[in-house]
Amino acid sequence: MGDSGEGLIDNEGRIQERMEELQHNRERARKGTVENPEKVRQLESLQLARKEITRALEHATHPARRAQLTAALEDLDKRIAGLNG
């Protein structure tokens, strides 16, 4: 029984993330043209990868896998900061 409830919670989280993403896209569309579309594409790709790795980290139980995912998150954060800064 617990597994089905967890699935609903995961789906609700994904729906919420999708709603936030749509809102972000709407706001960005209202702002007009993008200065550097390649930079924006790279940033969005890195942010998506970060969400996926964060989700995987939440479910990882093996210490070595958790360490690997944590290192990947740190690398992504550095790359995102490099694009933003």
N, C-alpha and C positions, 0 to 999 in steps of 0.2 A: 504494500500500500504506500509506503514512504517514497518509493521510486516514482510513482505517478505524480505525486505532489511536487517532487523536485523538478520534474519535467515541466510542470505548469509554471513554477517559479522561474526556471531558465527561459521559457518562452516569453513570460512577461518581461523579463530583463531585456531580451532581444527586441521585443516590440518597443520597449521604452527607448533603447538605443537607436532603433530605426526612426522613431518619431523625432528624437533629438537631431539625428542626422538630416532628416528632411527639413526641420526648422532651420538648421544651420545653412543648408543649401538655399532655402528661400531668402534668408537674410543676405547671403553672399550674392544672390542674383539681384537683389534690390540695390546693392552697392554699385552695380555697374560692371564695367570691364575690369579684368584682372591685369595687374601690371606685368606679371611674369607667369604665364600659364604653366610652364614646365615646373617651376618651383612649387606652385600650388598643387600640381599633380603628384610630385614627389612627397610633399608634406602630407597629403591625404593618404597616399599609399603607406607611408610610415605610421600614420595614426591608426589606420586599419590593421596593420600588422601588430601594433601595440595592443589593440583591443583583443585580437585573437590570441596573442601570447599571454595576456593577462587572464583571459578565460581559461586557457590551458593550465596556467599556474594555479588557479583556484581548484582545479580538479586533480592536479598531480600529487601523488603521495610518495613516490620514491625520492629520497634526498638528492641523488645525483641529477635526476630530471628537473627537480625544483631549482637546483643550483644552475643548471644549464639555462632554464627559462629566465631566471633572475638576471643572469649575465646578458641574455638577449635583450631583456627590457632595459638594462642600463645602456647598452649600445644604441638601442633605438632612441632612448631619451637624449643621448648625446647628439645623435644625428638630427633629431627634431630641433634641438636647441641650436644646432649649427645653421639650420635653414631659417629659423626664426630670428637669429641674432645676426 
